[in-house]
């Protein structure tokens, strides 16, 4: 940035570019705080093109805070299936019930009240407050952080406390009073479309002000953390069929994948055979003694912080499951019911490969 440049000049350039180049996205056609909240939650760690369809279906099914609050979590998770990061859906549902009970079904305007709702952190609260309620607060997501680090050539770690303070200071200096919602969306748009990991600096409206670009450092900002090796884990799951129905279990509604349905099973301990692990999980979690049959195949899956190989075994059990510990419910699933359940990603992969309901079960 040129010495003595008025921040208002930069912001005017940014807003003019945004007015001409903004993408037509469904959540930009509304001022409904609830709809904006849903969009911001879905957009956390998920690409825009993926979110579009989910967003529109979600609002069709749950058009208001009260509609979401009054539905069962299972219905929410079933609709969320494939969007990932399911804690977002659980928090959204829990927060909707709080808003319905304590705020009359209307999302609160105050930042502190927004922050007290499950799943709403500093960025999401600022985005809602500025876009839905016209409050003069900057919203710093990953895209905005990248833009600011390059624009001001910030060379320290933006994730640390000092970095967060510095970037907030930069954002506040650029924020135009009365137009914070538009400004925040313009910054996000710039980071999502031009100031990406591989920036298109020649097309950027702020190129002439960018300190990192002036020094040829744009691809080195923000500084990156050293990538850690992703651990690999081995799991086992049981394919138990009875009269054309499959035994599925629901994870308790907390932690990774909480509230979702899956085939029964779990991790294999070091030195343990997959068959022994499978018997242990069904005995401890469902109170069932299991006869383990042939292995049907192995399904691979990856999460953000570990990868997974699941060995799937045809199995038989006596009696009815009594869930405890990891699971809070069990069900014999009919093929026609599948669309009504929210499954884990690895379970979806398994069921997609399964010629269900019959004698030949092959992956």
Phi, psi and omega in degrees: 000134181293138180303133177084004179294131179287125179306329180297329178295317179297313182296320178299318177298315181298311183293325177295318177297317182296318180301326183272330191243000184300141176285147178274097182248144187302324181284352175270000180260012184222154171245009179292116182304322179297313180296321178294320177300311179303315181297314182297323178292315181295327184283351177294114176063023180223138184287151184304312183298328177288322186288326189312305183295318179298317182301312183292321178293320182298314181290333175294319181281322183231079188285346181223167176302316182295322179298319178292319182296328186274352180270165177279149178301324179303321180292323179294314182293326178296320179287331182279346187307128181099344179277338176078176180047063190291344175301330178300317181292319179297316180294320180299316179295315179296318180294323179299322178292323177293315179298320180293320185276323188253344183234018177066022179082007180245129181297131181291151181275330188290137180302316182297319179293321176297317181296336180282349180278143179303135174082000180252110180257195183302314181293308185298319179296319179293321179296314179296314183299321183279316185282317184271329188239009174059033178272143185276074178229138177280145178245120186247097171264186184298323179295316180293320178301318180297316179299312183294320179298323179283315183301320181256005181050053180280117188257004176259178184286115181288352181274342179280166185302316180296321178295319179297320179294317181296315182291324177296321177299315178299314183297318180294326179294329182270341188292125180273122180305133179086353181227031185297320180299315179294318179298312181299318180292327178293319178296317178298317181296318179298316180292331182277335188246323182242312183271058182273188177300328173247085192290144173261077189294327183295332180267356186282131180290344182255010185305318184290346179258353191279115181292322180294318178298320181299332181256005180071025185251011188300325180280353179257007178235135355288160178295145184260149174280153176294126182290128180270149178294133181275121181291154178245136182236151178249125178240170177221145177220155184254132173258099184250114181248138177219116180053043177080005179246147180255142177281121175234154183229152182253130178289146177301147188282063176200158179070191181300126176067017180302137178087353180270160180262152181203169169286144182293142180160201180167193184289151175264125180286157177299130180084000182259141176282154177302322180296318179294321179297318181296315178298320180297313183296319181287330177288312184285324185266339184229354181068029183246139169269135191238136169260116184268125180263209184288153175284131183268340180156182180234133180245130181259145178208154180228135171251178184294332186239004172193158175250165192215137168243125181246119175272124185254127182240135169292132186218163177227146180226159174251139176084190182250143183292144175236089188295144174200166178071251183294329187243149178240000178200157177220155184205142172268109192271123172277144180308325182288346181271352191305319183293345182271357184245143174265112184256157172293158181301319181293327178290320177301315179300318181294312182293331178292335180265357188265118172285087194287150173069081179166188184271334184264103181250100184229137175257000000 
